[in-house]
């Protein structure tokens, strides 16, 4: 079985590399072949039950593997005949389509869990039960033949755009990240972060933020970031004086930022580009400043805690010298540089991913210390293939939702509800979308949450005057909250295990440190200069008030500036931060004055020699 799994994973990798760099395929053929191999790999590696015996697994999973290959092969080899009878489906079309729908639901249960499975099943039920639904949700209802035709025999369902993105761009970049890690790039990025920030106060925490930005920009996985960088940074943060839950919160908040950090941004940039028709490079350009603002907020929280507790950085003898790190690992920057170069040159992201994979392998051969053995390369390929499975399954399940929404017109109805409840006020609509993302995020991975939410709520935001690309970026940012927001905070739970603390305590700390996930999307709408939209003076003004507002929020929440803050100072900073979010010049100037007063008083008193005893007194 082990050899079978490895061969199947290598076959999937070979198929993806061939179609990415040698001979691209039409969408339906690419997606059907990809998903058939993904389902087969999933059913071979994730058992029907943890308690299932080998005999039961062979009896259950063996037939499921065959059915997965048959349903995909039927589309791949017979689509010309299917097109000729479009709309007049044969019995085998419906039987095989129904089988694939059930296989997708079972794969979703195994790879992601019950919440997404139940959501997809609920949308299927909605397609049948339309006449019995109340009020605006009612529709005429659809037959099994019509529904299966939509979900299986077109590119408007399971084989739709979400799976198409996973089957092309996302897979190849997940493979790119797996190869980087296998060749030692992960360790290089961590050492580079320590060399840059390790000596400053709270050094390990700041290194966590920087390393997560480096790693996340190429891996795009919050949990992968946590377990990669957190294994080094969390113990050092605890040793320096951060509480275990704070160390876990910092790591999970910083790692979550990896999914919004260009150039890869997980699957997000590719999905947004496909949904909106905006070029991928433009998505990267628009996303850079907001991502830096998010990391600025996390970095500031870390610095404030370190200052409040009198922490220092690590001693020089415990840190790798920057010159040595760069001399030993400069070649790991080559693949990232090549990736950015070809993206700027306008090469398609899928071809860029192919080139980047080859560049990683070539760069690893430069130094003997990073030169991988054949077994390591095979292991990295298999790891990349396995890591791509949950993403593909999630997008296929989301394809069921998208297909039903398109068939029934539910998206427009949901948008009407959002507009009605918000009274046409964009801010209230944004808050409703944020609340919906939190509910969806309790059971869905980021990719699925984004797809479901943007299909349902995206039209409402556009109707309220928010630009298409801005609406998609806002929804994508809100969809990240499942990693850091209680009661379900997946990245925080992973970090809690490394920190040896309560998962819920870690989740609440991560929620505090990751406030940028909620604040920066509001800035995208009310301070479009952070997206580099507007004249140069407007952009500079929006960047200034965005940075000051985020700093004010961080200081007010942490209760510390240049010294412990009094209650009125925290209130002043909080009010000033809120005023800076409002796109009205008078309020902005009042907010600017409030923030400058709140910060300036503390700065002057600290420079005036506020002693430790007075420090404690003002804190009390």
C-alpha positions in Angstrom: 0.0 0.0 0.0 2.8 2.4 0.8 4.3 1.9 -2.6 0.9 2.3 -4.3 0.4 5.6 -2.5 3.8 6.9 -3.5 3.4 5.9 -7.1 -0.1 7.5 -7.2 1.3 10.7 -5.7 4.2 10.8 -8.1 1.7 10.2 -11.0 -0.4 13.2 -9.8 2.7 15.3 -9.6 3.9 14.2 -13.1 0.4 15.0 -14.5 0.4 18.5 -12.9 3.9 19.3 -14.0 3.2 18.2 -17.6 0.1 20.2 -17.9 1.6 23.2 -16.2 4.8 23.4 -18.2 4.6 21.2 -21.3 1.1 20.9 -22.6 -1.9 22.6 -21.0 -5.3 20.9 -21.2 -8.8 22.2 -21.7 -10.4 22.9 -18.4 -12.9 20.0 -18.1 -10.2 17.4 -18.9 -7.6 19.0 -16.5 -10.1 19.1 -13.7 -11.7 15.7 -14.1 -8.3 13.9 -14.3 -6.9 15.9 -11.4 -9.9 15.3 -9.1 -10.0 11.6 -10.0 -6.4 11.2 -8.9 -7.0 13.4 -5.8 -9.9 11.3 -4.7 -8.0 8.0 -5.3 -5.1 9.4 -3.2 -7.4 10.5 -0.4 -9.3 7.2 -0.2 -6.0 5.3 0.0 -4.5 7.5 2.7 -7.4 8.5 4.9 -9.4 5.5 6.2 -13.2 5.4 6.4 -12.8 5.2 10.1 -9.8 5.3 12.5 -11.0 2.0 13.9 -11.4 0.3 10.6 -9.4 -2.9 10.1 -7.3 -3.5 7.0 -9.9 -5.9 5.7 -12.7 -3.3 6.1 -10.5 -0.7 4.4 -9.9 -2.9 1.4 -13.6 -3.7 1.1 -14.7 0.0 1.5 -11.9 2.1 0.2 -10.9 -0.2 -2.7 -14.2 0.2 -4.5 -14.2 4.0 -3.8 -10.9 4.3 -5.5 -12.2 2.5 -8.6 -15.4 4.6 -8.6 -13.3 7.8 -8.4 -11.2 6.8 -11.4 -14.3 5.7 -13.4 -16.2 8.9 -12.8 -13.2 11.0 -13.7 -12.3 8.8 -16.7 -15.9 9.0 -18.0 -15.6 12.7 -18.4 -12.0 12.7 -19.6 -12.4 10.1 -22.3 -16.1 10.6 -23.3 -16.8 14.3 -23.1 -17.1 14.8 -26.8 -20.1 12.4 -26.8 -21.5 14.1 -23.7 -21.4 17.5 -25.4 -23.3 16.1 -28.5 -26.2 15.1 -26.3 -26.0 18.1 -24.1 -29.3 18.4 -22.1 -30.5 14.9 -23.1 -28.7 12.9 -20.6 -28.3 9.2 -20.7 -29.0 7.1 -17.5 -25.2 6.4 -17.1 -24.6 10.1 -17.0 -26.9 10.6 -14.1 -25.8 7.5 -12.2 -22.1 8.4 -12.5 -22.8 12.0 -11.7 -24.7 11.0 -8.6 -21.8 8.7 -7.6 -19.3 11.6 -7.9 -21.5 13.9 -5.8 -21.6 11.2 -3.1 -17.8 10.6 -3.4 -17.2 14.3 -3.0 -19.3 14.4 0.1 -17.5 11.4 1.6 -14.1 12.9 0.6 -15.0 16.2 2.2 -15.9 14.4 5.5 -12.6 12.6 5.6 -10.4 15.5 4.5 -12.1 18.5 6.1 -14.7 17.3 8.5 -18.5 17.3 9.0 -19.2 21.0 8.9 -18.3 21.5 5.2 -20.0 18.2 4.3 -23.2 19.2 6.0 -23.1 22.6 4.3 -22.8 21.0 0.8 -25.5 18.5 1.7 -27.8 21.4 2.8 -27.4 23.1 -0.5 -28.2 19.9 -2.3 -31.4 19.6 -0.3 -32.2 23.2 -1.0 -32.1 22.5 -4.7 -34.8 19.9 -4.3 -36.9 21.6 -1.7 -37.3 25.0 -3.2 -41.2 25.0 -3.4 -41.3 24.3 0.4 -38.9 27.1 1.4 -40.3 30.2 3.1 -40.5 33.7 1.6 -37.6 34.9 -0.6 -35.8 31.6 -0.3 -38.5 29.7 -2.3 -37.9 28.6 -5.9 -39.5 26.1 -8.3 -37.2 23.1 -7.3 -35.1 21.0 -9.6 -35.0 17.3 -10.6 -32.2 15.0 -10.0 -31.4 15.0 -13.7 -31.1 18.8 -13.9 -29.1 19.0 -10.7 -26.6 16.3 -11.5 -26.2 17.7 -15.0 -25.2 21.0 -13.5 -22.8 19.6 -11.0 -21.1 16.8 -13.0 -21.5 17.4 -16.7 -20.6 21.1 -16.9 -18.0 23.4 -15.5 -20.5 25.1 -13.3 -20.4 22.6 -10.4 -17.9 20.2 -9.0 -15.6 20.8 -12.0 -16.1 24.5 -11.7 -13.8 27.5 -11.3 -12.7 26.8 -7.7 -11.5 23.3 -8.5 -9.9 24.6 -11.7 -7.8 27.0 -9.6 -6.8 24.2 -7.2 -6.0 21.9 -10.2 -3.7 24.3 -11.8 -2.1 27.2 -9.8 -2.6 26.1 -6.3 -1.2 22.5 -6.7 2.0 23.7 -8.4 2.7 26.3 -5.7 2.0 23.9 -2.9 4.6 21.6 -4.6 6.9 24.6 -4.8 6.6 25.2 -1.0 7.2 21.5 -0.3 10.4 21.5 -2.3 11.6 24.7 -0.6 11.1 23.1 2.8 12.8 19.8 1.7 15.9 21.6 0.5 16.3 23.6 3.8 14.8 26.9 2.8 12.6 26.9 5.9 15.6 26.9 8.2 17.2 29.6 6.2 14.2 31.9 6.5 14.1 31.4 10.2 17.8 32.1 10.6 17.4 35.2 8.5 14.6 36.4 10.7 16.6 35.9 13.8 19.7 37.6 12.3 17.5 40.6 11.4 15.4 41.0 14.6 16.9 38.7 17.3 18.8 41.4 19.2 15.9 43.8 19.6 13.6 43.6 22.6 11.3 40.7 22.3 13.6 39.4 19.6 12.2 35.8 19.2 8.6 37.1 18.9 9.7 39.6 16.2 11.6 36.9 14.5 8.4 34.8 14.5 6.6 37.7 12.7 9.3 38.1 10.1 9.9 34.4 9.6 6.2 33.8 9.1 6.0 36.6 6.5 8.9 34.9 4.7 7.5 31.4 4.9 3.9 32.3 4.4 4.7 34.3 1.2 5.7 31.0 -0.4 3.8 28.3 1.5 0.4 30.1 2.1 -0.6 27.8 4.9 -1.2 29.1 8.4 -0.9 25.8 10.2 2.2 24.8 8.2 3.7 28.1 9.2 2.9 27.4 12.9 4.5 24.0 13.0 7.5 25.1 10.9 8.5 28.4 12.5 6.7 27.8 15.9 8.9 24.8 16.8 11.8 27.3 17.0 10.2 30.6 18.0 7.7 29.5 20.7 10.2 28.0 23.2 12.5 31.1 22.8 9.5 33.5 23.3 8.6 31.6 26.5 12.2 31.7 27.7 12.3 35.4 27.2 9.3 36.1 29.3 6.2 35.8 27.1 3.4 33.8 28.7 2.8 30.4 26.9 -0.6 31.6 25.5 1.0 34.8 24.3 3.8 32.9 22.5 1.2 30.7 20.8 -1.0 33.7 19.9 1.9 35.6 18.4 2.9 32.6 16.3 -0.6 31.8 15.1 -1.4 35.5 14.3 1.9 35.9 12.4 1.5 32.6 10.6 -2.1 33.5 9.5 -0.6 36.6 7.8 1.2 34.3 5.5 -2.0 33.6 3.6 -2.4 37.3 2.8 1.2 38.0 2.1 2.2 38.2 -1.6 3.3 36.7 -3.9 1.4 33.4 -3.4 -1.2 34.1 -0.6 -2.3 30.5 -0.5 -5.0 29.9 -3.1 -6.4 33.4 -2.5 -4.7 35.4 -5.2 -5.4 32.9 -7.9 -9.1 32.5 -6.9 -9.6 36.3 -6.8 -7.9 36.7 -10.1 -10.2 34.1 -11.7 -13.4 35.3 -10.1 -12.8 39.0 -10.9 -10.8 38.8 -14.2 -8.2 41.1 -12.7 -4.6 40.1 -13.6 -2.8 38.1 -11.0 0.1 40.6 -10.8 -2.5 43.4 -10.1 -3.9 41.3 -7.2 -0.3 41.0 -5.8 0.3 44.7 -6.1 -3.0 45.6 -4.4 -2.4 43.1 -1.5 1.2 44.1 -0.6 0.5 47.3 1.5 -2.5 45.8 3.4 -0.3 42.7 4.2 2.5 44.9 5.5 0.0 46.8 7.6 -1.2 43.6 9.2 2.3 42.5 10.1 3.0 46.0 11.4 0.1 45.5 13.8 1.3 42.1 15.0 4.9 43.4 15.3 3.7 46.4 17.4 1.8 44.2 19.8 5.0 42.1 20.3 7.1 45.2 20.9 4.6 46.7 23.3 4.6 43.6 25.5 8.4 43.4 25.4 8.7 47.1 26.4 6.0 46.7 29.2 7.9 43.8 30.8 11.4 45.1 30.2 12.4 42.3 27.9 15.7 42.3 26.0 16.8 40.6 22.9 18.8 37.4 22.6 22.6 37.8 23.2 24.7 37.9 20.0 26.3 34.6 20.7 22.9 32.9 20.5 22.1 34.4 17.1 23.4 33.5 13.6 25.4 36.3 12.0 23.5 37.9 9.1 26.6 37.7 6.8 27.0 33.9 7.5 23.3 33.3 7.0 23.3 35.0 3.6 26.5 33.4 2.5 25.2 29.9 3.3 21.6 30.4 2.1 21.6 33.0 -0.6 20.7 30.4 -3.2 17.3 29.9 -1.5 16.4 33.5 -2.6 16.8 32.6 -6.2 13.5 30.6 -6.7 11.6 33.4 -5.0 13.3 36.0 -7.2 12.7 34.0 -10.4 9.0 33.6 -9.4 8.6 37.4 -8.9 10.5 38.2 -12.1 8.3 36.0 -14.3 5.1 37.2 -12.6 6.1 40.8 -13.4 7.0 39.7 -16.9 3.4 38.6 -17.5 3.9 34.9 -17.7 0.9 32.8 -16.6 0.9 31.9 -13.0 0.8 28.2 -13.8 3.8 28.4 -16.0 5.6 30.5 -13.4 4.9 27.8 -10.8 6.4 25.2 -13.1 9.5 27.4 -13.7 9.8 28.0 -9.9 9.7 24.3 -9.1 12.6 23.7 -11.6 14.5 26.6 -10.1 14.2 25.2 -6.6 15.7 21.9 -7.7 18.5 23.7 -9.6 19.2 26.1 -6.7 19.4 23.2 -4.3 22.3 21.7 -6.3 24.4 24.9 -5.9 25.6 23.9 -2.4 26.4 20.4 -1.2 24.7 21.1 2.2 21.4 21.6 0.6 21.7 19.1 -2.3 18.8 16.7 -1.9 19.0 13.0 -2.4 16.6 11.2 -4.8 14.6 9.9 -1.8 14.2 13.4 -0.4 12.9 14.7 -3.7 10.4 11.8 -3.9 9.3 12.4 -0.3 8.9 16.2 -1.1 6.8 15.4 -4.2 4.6 13.0 -2.2 4.3 15.6 0.6 3.2 18.2 -1.8 0.7 16.0 -3.5 -0.8 15.0 -0.1 -0.9 18.7 1.0 -2.9 19.6 -2.1 -5.6 17.0 -1.5 -7.6 18.9 1.2 -7.5 22.1 -0.9 -8.8 20.3 -4.0 -11.5 18.5 -2.0 -12.6 21.8 -0.3 -12.9 23.5 -3.7 -14.9 20.6 -5.2 -17.3 20.8 -2.2 -17.5 24.5 -2.7 -18.2 23.8 -6.3 -21.4 22.0 -5.2 -22.4 25.2 -3.3 -21.6 27.4 -6.3 -23.5 25.2 -8.7 -26.6 25.2 -6.5 -26.4 29.0 -6.0 -26.1 29.5 -9.7 -29.0 27.2 -10.5 -31.4 28.6 -7.9 -30.4 32.3 -7.9 -29.7 32.1 -4.1 -26.8 34.5 -4.3 -29.0 37.4 -5.4 -31.6 36.5 -2.7 -28.9 36.5 0.0 -27.6 39.8 -1.3 -31.0 41.3 -1.0 -31.2 40.1 2.6 -27.8 41.6 3.4 -28.8 44.9 1.9 -32.2 44.8 3.7 -30.7 44.1 7.1 -28.0 46.7 6.7 -30.4 49.4 5.5 -28.1 50.1 2.6 -25.3 51.2 4.9 -21.9 49.8 3.7 -20.4 49.6 7.1 -23.3 47.5 8.5 -23.1 45.3 5.5 -19.4 44.8 6.1 -20.1 43.9 9.7 -22.7 41.4 8.6 -20.3 39.8 6.1 -17.6 39.6 8.9 -20.1 37.9 11.2 -21.1 35.5 8.4 -17.4 34.7 7.8 -16.9 34.0 11.5 -19.8 31.5 11.5 -18.6 29.8 8.3 -15.1 29.8 9.5 -16.0 27.6 12.5 -16.1 24.6 10.2 -14.6 25.5 6.8 -11.0 26.0 5.6 -10.1 29.4 4.4 -10.5 28.6 0.7 -14.0 27.1 1.0 -15.1 29.9 3.4 -14.0 32.5 0.9 -15.7 30.8 -2.1 -19.0 30.3 -0.3 -19.1 33.8 1.2 -18.1 35.7 -1.9 -20.7 33.9 -4.0 -23.4 34.7 -1.5 -22.4 38.2 -0.2 -20.1 39.5 -2.9 -23.0 40.9 -5.1 -24.4 42.8 -2.0 -21.1 44.6 -1.4 -20.9 45.5 -5.1 -24.5 46.8 -5.1 -23.6 49.1 -2.2 -20.9 50.7 -4.3 -17.8 48.8 -3.2 -15.6 48.0 -6.2 -15.5 44.3 -7.4 -11.8 43.7 -6.6 -12.1 45.5 -3.2 -15.2 43.4 -2.3 -13.3 40.2 -3.1 -10.2 41.2 -1.1 -12.4 42.2 1.9 -14.2 38.8 1.9 -10.9 37.0 1.5 -9.4 38.8 4.5 -12.5 38.1 6.6 -12.3 34.4 5.7 -8.9 34.1 7.4 -10.5 34.5 10.8 -11.1 30.7 11.2 -7.4 30.4 12.0 -7.3 32.9 15.0 -10.9 33.5 16.2 -12.5 31.6 19.1 -14.2 29.2 19.4 -12.6 27.6 16.3 -9.0 28.9 15.8 -7.1 26.2 13.9 -3.7 27.9 13.8 -4.0 28.9 17.5 -4.8 25.3 18.4 -1.7 24.0 16.6 0.4 26.7 18.3 -1.1 25.8 21.7 0.2 22.3 21.4 3.7 23.6 20.8 3.5 26.1 23.7 2.0 23.7 26.2 -1.0 25.9 27.0 -4.8 25.9 26.8 -6.1 26.1 23.2 -8.8 28.5 24.1 -6.3 30.9 25.9 -4.1 30.8 22.8 -7.1 31.5 20.6 -8.1 34.6 22.5 -4.5 35.9 22.4 -4.3 35.2 18.7 -7.6 37.0 18.2 -6.2 40.1 19.9 -2.9 40.1 18.0 -4.7 39.5 14.6 -7.0 42.5 14.9 -5.7 43.6 11.5 -7.8 40.9 9.9 -10.9 43.0 10.8 -9.4 46.5 10.6 -7.4 46.4 7.4 -10.4 45.3 5.3 -12.3 48.4 6.6 -9.3 50.5 5.5 -9.5 49.0 2.0 -13.1 50.4 1.7 -12.7 53.7 3.6 -9.0 54.5 2.9 -8.5 53.1 -0.7 -5.0 54.6 -0.7 -3.8 51.4 1.1 -4.6 49.6 -2.2 -2.6 52.3 -4.0 -5.9 53.7 -5.5 -6.0 57.5 -5.9 -3.6 60.4 -6.5 -0.2 60.3 -4.8 -1.3 62.8 -2.0 -4.4 60.8 -1.4 -2.4 57.6 -1.2 0.1 59.1 1.2 -2.6 60.5 3.5 -4.5 57.2 3.6 -1.3 55.3 4.4 -0.5 57.8 7.2 -3.9 57.6 8.8 -4.0 53.8 8.4 -0.7 53.3 10.1 -1.5 55.7 12.9 -5.0 54.2 13.5 -3.6 50.6 13.7 -0.9 51.8 16.1 -3.5 53.6 18.2 -5.6 50.5 18.4 -2.7 48.3 19.4 -1.5 50.7 22.2 -5.1 51.1 23.5 -5.7 47.3 23.6 -2.3 46.6 25.2 -2.5 49.6 27.6 1.1 50.6 27.0 2.8 53.3 25.0 6.2 54.6 26.1 4.9 53.8 29.6 1.7 52.3 31.1 -1.3 54.2 29.8 -4.0 55.7 32.0 -7.7 55.0 31.3 -8.3 58.4 29.7 -5.2 57.9 27.4 -6.5 54.5 26.2 -9.9 56.0 25.5 -8.3 58.9 23.7 -6.2 56.6 21.5 -9.2 54.4 20.8 -11.4 57.3 19.8 -8.7 58.8 17.7 -8.2 55.5 15.9 -11.9 55.2 15.1 -12.0 58.8 13.8 -9.0 58.1 11.5 -11.0 55.3 9.8 -13.7 57.7 8.7 -13.1 59.2 5.2 -14.0 62.7 6.3 -11.2 65.3 6.6 -12.4 67.1 9.8 -12.8 63.8 11.7 -9.5 62.6 10.4 -7.7 65.7 11.7 -9.4 65.4 15.0 -8.4 61.7 15.2 -4.9 62.6 14.2 -4.7 65.2 17.0 -6.1 62.7 19.6 -3.6 60.0 18.7 -0.7 62.5 18.7 -1.8 63.8 22.2 -2.3 60.3 23.5 1.2 59.2 22.3 2.9 62.5 23.0 2.0 62.7 26.6 3.4 59.3 27.3 6.5 60.0 25.3 7.3 63.3 27.1 6.6 61.8 30.5 8.8 58.8 29.7 11.6 61.1 28.5 11.1 63.1 31.7 12.3 60.2 33.8 9.2 58.4 35.0 10.6 56.0 37.5 9.6 52.4 38.1 7.6 53.3 41.2 5.7 55.9 39.3 5.4 53.5 36.5 3.6 51.0 38.7 1.4 53.7 40.2 0.2 54.9 36.9 -0.5 51.3 35.8 -2.6 50.8 38.9 
